[in-house]
């Protein structure tokens, strides 16, 4: 059996590391280099460590004082290498050392010194590649592989969590989309049903005759029809014939012309259109017979197409005038007399109107002005078949 021979040992160099510096390359500012500056009684030693992901490179060189004097005159002022280290350290401390990679085997350190006569002295010290430290390289490689494996595990866990979160969000989005689609379908169905209902009111229940300047709309008709059903339940399911019987712009703008058309006709609706476009009016169940006194009409109501609102008469209040001297005379709400082209007419405050009707919340709620002028006045008759 062969004996294992001891490996020869290299005597340790008695260099004391005096300073450590981190330097940057002149070619790559992102790359850092660790420089050690050491010395013994006779020599200065510069050692540069460069480590990348897989391997560590070492560049170094040693200089005796005579070598340094040959390189630069500044070192003639030094009595020993320790004083020379002081000059070099001054450059390192002031960050004026430039590191240059001359080639793969040589790196140079450029220095700038100021001589006593204030002249600038530039010189460089070369460091040569010494070894490729395979042991460190393998250790680093193992560490890197281990780190990569750990990072991959962590990333896999993170990716799995992200996938679960994304799937959860997708499910929430799908649920919301389903709800939104259901809401859209419900809304579209509501719109179609409303259109059908309004058309049914117009086509099946209300027959519109001679309405050359008909200023209502489906929502207005529906509102008035619902108010009539509440007032007169007996008309439910009956067909309504709505006929224009007086129009001021065609039949004459004097109250006499009006009464020639509407006298003694029950169930009439007068519609007022002001110069500013407001639309309001009154439904009367009783007919105007020209007998003068104020009469009770519990089926009467005021309406506003602009506010989409019905104002019901208070029970047993005598509010309808039956004389022939005006177009419309409803107590403290709508009073239109004489010539439409000449006069302006008073709107009433909330307290006056609420004396005889219900639901007024603002002064001048019908016309939006204290005094208004009439643009058009129409009267319609209702027949229930």
C-alpha positions in Angstrom: 0.0 0.0 0.0 1.4 3.3 -1.0 2.0 6.0 1.6 0.3 9.3 1.1 3.0 11.9 0.7 2.4 15.3 2.3 1.8 18.1 -0.2 4.4 20.8 -0.3 3.4 24.0 1.4 4.0 27.5 0.2 5.4 29.7 2.9 3.0 32.4 4.0 3.8 35.9 2.9 4.0 38.3 5.9 1.9 41.0 4.3 -0.3 43.1 6.4 -3.5 44.3 4.7 -3.7 48.0 5.4 -6.7 49.1 3.4 -9.6 47.6 1.3 -11.3 49.5 -1.4 -14.2 49.0 -3.8 -13.4 50.2 -7.3 -15.4 50.6 -10.5 -14.3 49.7 -14.0 -13.9 52.5 -16.5 -15.8 50.4 -19.0 -18.6 49.1 -16.8 -19.9 51.2 -14.0 -22.1 48.5 -12.7 -19.2 46.1 -12.0 -17.5 46.3 -8.7 -13.9 45.2 -7.8 -12.5 44.6 -4.3 -8.9 45.9 -3.9 -6.6 45.1 -1.0 -3.6 47.2 -0.3 -1.0 45.5 1.9 2.7 45.9 2.8 5.6 44.4 4.7 8.9 45.9 5.5 10.2 45.8 1.9 7.2 45.5 -0.5 3.8 46.9 -1.4 1.2 44.4 -2.5 -1.9 45.2 -4.5 -4.5 42.4 -4.8 -7.7 42.7 -6.8 -10.6 40.3 -6.5 -13.2 40.0 -9.2 -16.1 37.7 -8.7 -18.8 36.9 -11.2 -21.7 34.5 -10.8 -19.5 31.4 -11.3 -15.8 32.1 -10.7 -13.4 34.3 -8.7 -10.5 36.0 -10.5 -7.5 37.4 -8.6 -5.1 40.0 -10.0 -2.1 41.1 -8.0 1.4 42.5 -8.1 4.2 43.4 -5.7 6.4 46.4 -5.8 9.5 47.3 -3.9 10.3 51.0 -3.3 12.9 51.0 -6.1 10.3 49.7 -8.6 7.9 52.5 -7.6 10.7 55.2 -7.9 11.3 54.0 -11.5 7.5 54.3 -12.2 7.0 57.8 -10.7 9.3 60.6 -9.3 6.8 61.1 -6.5 8.2 58.0 -4.7 11.7 59.6 -4.5 10.2 61.6 -1.6 9.5 58.4 0.3 12.0 56.8 2.8 10.2 53.5 2.9 7.2 51.5 1.5 4.8 52.6 4.3 5.3 56.2 3.1 4.6 55.1 -0.4 1.4 53.4 0.7 0.3 56.8 2.2 0.6 58.4 -1.3 -1.4 55.6 -2.9 -4.0 55.7 -0.2 -4.5 59.4 -0.8 -5.6 58.6 -4.4 -7.9 55.8 -3.3 -9.5 58.0 -0.6 -10.2 60.8 -3.1 -11.6 58.4 -5.7 -9.2 59.4 -8.4 -7.9 56.0 -9.2 -9.0 54.7 -12.6 -9.2 50.9 -13.2 -8.7 49.7 -16.7 -9.0 46.2 -18.0 -6.2 46.0 -20.5 -6.9 42.4 -21.5 -8.0 39.2 -19.8 -4.7 38.8 -18.0 -3.8 42.3 -17.1 -5.6 45.1 -15.2 -4.0 48.5 -14.6 -4.6 51.1 -11.9 -4.0 54.7 -13.1 -3.0 57.3 -10.5 -2.7 61.0 -10.5 -0.2 62.7 -8.1 0.8 66.3 -7.5 4.5 66.9 -7.0 5.8 69.5 -4.6 6.3 72.0 -7.5 2.5 71.5 -8.2 3.2 69.6 -11.4 0.9 66.7 -12.1 2.4 63.2 -12.2 0.4 60.4 -13.8 1.5 56.8 -13.6 -0.1 53.3 -13.5 0.5 50.1 -11.6 -0.2 46.8 -13.4 -1.9 43.8 -11.8 -1.5 40.4 -13.4 -4.0 37.5 -13.2 -2.8 35.0 -10.7 -5.2 32.2 -10.4 -8.6 30.9 -11.3 -9.9 29.8 -7.9 -11.8 26.6 -8.9 -12.7 25.8 -5.3 -14.4 29.1 -4.8 -15.9 28.8 -8.2 -17.5 25.4 -7.4 -18.7 26.6 -4.0 -20.3 29.7 -5.7 -21.8 27.5 -8.4 -23.3 25.2 -5.7 -24.7 28.2 -3.9 -26.1 29.7 -7.1 -27.7 26.4 -8.1 -29.2 26.0 -4.6 -30.4 29.6 -4.7 -31.9 29.1 -8.1 -33.7 26.0 -6.9 -35.0 27.8 -3.8 -36.1 30.8 -5.9 -37.8 28.5 -8.4 -39.7 26.7 -5.5 -40.7 30.1 -4.1 -41.7 31.3 -7.6 -43.7 28.1 -8.2 -45.6 28.6 -5.0 -46.1 32.3 -5.8 -47.2 31.4 -9.4 -49.7 28.8 -8.0 -51.1 31.4 -5.6 -51.3 33.9 -8.4 -53.1 31.4 -10.6 -55.6 30.7 -7.8 -56.1 34.4 -7.3 -56.6 35.0 -11.1 -59.1 32.1 -11.3 -60.9 33.6 -8.3 -61.0 37.0 -10.0 -62.2 35.4 -13.2 -65.0 33.6 -11.4 -66.0 36.9 -9.7 -66.0 38.7 -13.1 -68.1 35.9 -14.6 -70.5 36.2 -11.7 -70.7 40.0 -12.2 -71.1 39.6 -15.9 -74.0 37.2 -15.3 -75.6 39.7 -12.9 -75.1 42.5 -15.4 -76.6 40.5 -18.2 -79.6 39.6 -16.0 -80.1 43.2 -15.1 -79.8 44.2 -18.8 -82.4 41.6 -19.7 -84.7 42.8 -16.9 -84.3 46.4 -18.0 -84.9 45.6 -21.6 -88.0 43.6 -20.7 -89.2 46.5 -18.5 -88.7 48.9 -21.4 -90.5 46.6 -23.9 -93.3 46.0 -21.4 -93.7 49.7 -20.8 -93.9 50.4 -24.5 -96.5 47.7 -24.9 -98.5 49.0 -22.0 -98.4 52.6 -23.3 -99.3 51.4 -26.8 -102.1 49.4 -25.3 -103.5 52.4 -23.5 -103.4 54.3 -26.7 -104.7 51.6 -29.1 -107.1 49.6 -26.9 -108.5 52.1 -24.3 -108.2 55.5 -25.9 -109.5 56.5 -29.3 -108.0 59.8 -30.4 -110.2 61.8 -32.8 -109.6 65.1 -34.6 -106.3 65.8 -32.7 -104.7 68.1 -35.2 -102.5 69.7 -32.6 -102.4 67.0 -29.9 -99.8 68.1 -27.4 -99.9 65.1 -25.0 -97.6 62.2 -24.9 -98.1 58.6 -23.9 -96.8 59.2 -20.3 -99.2 62.1 -20.0 -102.1 60.1 -21.2 -101.2 57.2 -18.9 -101.0 59.5 -15.9 -104.4 61.0 -16.6 -106.0 57.6 -17.4 -104.7 56.2 -14.0 -106.1 59.3 -12.2 -109.5 58.8 -13.9 -109.6 55.1 -12.9 -109.0 56.1 -9.2 -111.7 58.7 -9.4 -114.2 56.6 -11.3 -113.5 52.9 -10.8 -116.5 52.1 -13.0 -114.5 53.0 -16.2 -111.9 50.3 -15.6 -111.6 48.0 -18.6 -113.7 50.4 -20.7 -112.5 52.0 -23.9 -112.0 55.7 -23.8 -112.7 58.0 -26.7 -110.7 61.2 -26.4 -111.8 63.9 -28.7 -110.6 67.5 -29.3 -113.7 69.7 -29.1 -112.1 73.2 -28.9 -108.8 74.6 -30.0 -108.3 78.4 -29.4 -106.0 78.9 -32.4 -108.6 77.4 -34.8 -112.0 78.0 -33.2 -111.4 81.6 -31.9 -109.6 83.1 -28.9 -112.6 84.4 -27.1 -114.5 82.7 -24.3 -117.7 82.9 -26.3 -116.2 80.7 -29.0 -115.1 78.3 -26.3 -118.5 77.9 -24.7 -120.2 77.4 -28.0 -118.1 74.2 -28.3 -118.0 72.9 -24.7 -121.3 73.9 -22.9 -123.2 71.1 -21.1 -120.6 68.5 -22.0 -119.5 66.3 -19.1 -116.1 64.8 -18.6 -113.9 67.4 -20.3 -110.2 68.2 -19.9 -108.9 71.6 -20.6 -105.2 71.9 -21.5 -103.3 75.2 -21.1 -100.0 75.8 -23.0 -98.1 79.0 -21.9 -95.9 81.2 -23.9 -92.9 79.6 -22.1 -94.1 76.1 -22.9 -95.5 75.0 -19.6 -98.4 72.5 -20.0 -101.1 72.1 -17.3 -104.9 71.9 -17.0 -108.0 70.6 -15.3 -110.3 67.6 -15.6 -114.0 68.3 -14.8 -116.7 65.6 -14.5 -119.6 68.1 -14.4 -120.6 70.1 -17.4 -120.6 73.9 -17.6 -124.3 74.9 -17.9 -124.0 78.6 -17.6 -125.9 78.7 -14.3 -123.2 80.6 -12.5 -122.7 79.3 -9.0 -119.6 77.4 -7.8 -120.2 73.7 -7.8 -118.7 70.6 -6.1 -117.0 68.1 -8.3 -115.2 65.4 -6.3 -114.0 63.8 -9.5 -112.1 66.9 -10.6 -108.3 67.2 -10.5 -105.6 69.6 -11.7 -102.7 68.0 -13.7 -99.2 69.2 -14.7 -97.5 67.4 -17.7 -94.2 69.1 -16.9 -94.2 67.9 -13.3 -95.9 64.6 -14.2 -98.2 65.2 -11.3 -101.9 65.0 -10.4 -103.4 67.4 -7.8 -106.8 66.0 -6.5 -109.6 68.3 -5.4 -110.3 68.2 -1.7 -113.6 66.5 -0.9 -116.8 68.5 -1.1 -115.1 71.7 -2.0 -117.0 73.9 -4.5 -114.2 74.8 -6.9 -115.8 74.7 -10.4 -117.4 77.8 -11.8 -120.3 77.1 -14.2 -120.9 80.6 -15.7 -120.2 81.5 -19.4 -117.9 84.4 -18.8 -114.6 82.7 -18.8 -112.6 79.9 -20.4 -111.6 78.2 -17.2 -112.4 79.1 -13.7 -111.1 76.8 -11.0 -111.0 78.3 -7.5 -107.5 79.7 -6.6 -105.7 77.5 -9.2 -106.6 78.2 -12.9 -108.6 81.2 -13.8 -108.6 82.2 -17.5 -111.1 84.9 -18.6 -111.7 87.2 -21.6 -109.5 87.4 -24.7 -106.5 85.0 -24.7 -104.4 87.4 -26.9 -104.7 90.4 -24.6 -104.6 89.3 -21.0 -102.0 87.7 -18.8 -103.2 85.4 -16.1 -102.3 84.9 -12.4 -100.7 81.8 -11.0 -101.3 81.2 -7.3 -99.0 80.6 -4.3 -98.9 77.2 -2.6 -101.1 78.1 0.3 -103.9 79.4 -1.9 -103.8 76.3 -4.1 -103.7 73.9 -1.2 -106.9 75.4 0.2 -108.9 73.5 -2.5 -106.5 70.9 -3.9 -103.9 68.5 -2.5 -100.2 68.1 -3.4 -98.9 71.6 -4.2 -95.4 72.1 -2.7 -94.2 75.3 -4.4 -95.5 78.7 -5.2 -96.5 79.1 -8.9 -96.0 75.4 -9.4 -98.0 75.1 -12.6 -96.6 77.9 -14.7 -93.4 78.6 -12.9 -94.2 82.3 -13.0 -96.4 84.7 -11.1 -98.2 85.9 -14.2 -98.3 83.9 -17.5 -99.5 84.4 -21.0 -101.4 81.7 -22.9 -100.1 80.4 -26.2 -102.8 77.7 -26.8 -105.8 76.4 -25.0 -107.5 73.1 -25.9 -110.5 71.2 -24.5 -111.0 67.5 -24.9 -114.1 65.4 -24.2 -114.0 61.9 -22.7 -116.4 59.1 -23.6 -116.3 55.7 -21.8 -117.6 52.8 -23.8 
